[in-house]
Amino acid sequence: MAVSRAQVLPVGPPVLPQWQIGREGDIARLTASLIQGDHVVLAEERRTGKTTVGLAALEDLAEDGNNVIVAVDLSRAIDTGKAFDDAIGVQVAAQRSALVRGAQEAGNLALRLWNLVRGAGALEGEEGQAIDAIVNEMRGATDRAVGWTLDAAVELAQEKGGRAIVFIDEAQVLQNLDDADAVASQLLGRMRQPETPMTFLFAGSEPSLVRTLFDEGGLLEFDAHDFRLSPIDPQPWREGLRRAFRALDAEITTRAVDMILESTGGHPHRTMLVANRAHEEAEFAREPVIDDALAGTAIERAKESRLWEPRE
């Protein structure tokens, strides 16, 4: 199947699991922690791959169909407990329907649910109506207290014989919600009940603020597992970038890859940005091989780009 540069050399969106480079060990460790019930904090600087790794772990956990997965980015128009519940409710409803089966079989269920809440994969027409109907059925005739969708996720997980895994990205934004105390109380209450089949992954791109949430007196005062991403060694980068370029009917020399890594220090976002620009340069020049000259031009272009700085 043909792939695009945006798929194999993405700049910004999470990387699809099949195009991960050098993160296999991190994904496996995170998956193991979540499935055994460890509540995890993944606090890293922007654009280092935390969201990509989190979604890939959820993808692994969704594979057997027993677990219920939820992925919510608090920085995306979620400013109240109701908006938080709405985001979770849509994803739980999708997993109560037959609409997710194709995505599950394709191995991109987590990313589809993620995009569904962010608006990039919003369901319309009959699919959207079906999801809305399921959400309304779960909610019932009267308004329910903040956190009711967490109960809905646990209920579905118990029916399936698995766990509810909830990924909350940009968790530091929690303290800015209008009813932050109410939302935090619901999250903390479930974290303190080890018998509940629900596991949380909290991630954020402002490490000090994220960890403050879990300190004594913080909104989520809890001894959660602190998870760190490992550096990506040069060899996985060489192998992964070669594979990505071959998928695009191009080649890249080892020296060109090393030039890219020297310029970026192996930072995932910047490395992908330069590689993306290198392929763009090769297409423009109608060159099938990215060599030193093309890599050098791509490095210059990337450094001049507003995307060079790893901002959201």
Buried (B, 14 or more C-beta within 10 A) or exposed (E): EEBEBEBBBBBEBBBBBBBBBBBEEBBEBBBEBBBEEBBBBBBBEBBBBBBBBBBBBBBBBBBEBEBBBBBBBBBBEBBBBBBBBBBBBBBBBBBBBEBBEEBBEEBBBBBBBBBBBBEEBEBEEEEBEBBBEBBEEBBEEEEEEBBBBBBBBBBBBBEBEBBBBBBBBBBBBBBEBEBBEBBBBBBBEBBEEEEBBBBBBBBBBBBEBBBBBBEEEBBBBBEBEEBEBEEBEBEBBBEBBBEBBEBBEBBBBEEBBBBBBEBBEBBBBBBBBBBBBBBBBBBEEEBEEBBEEBBBBBBEBBBEBEBBEBEE
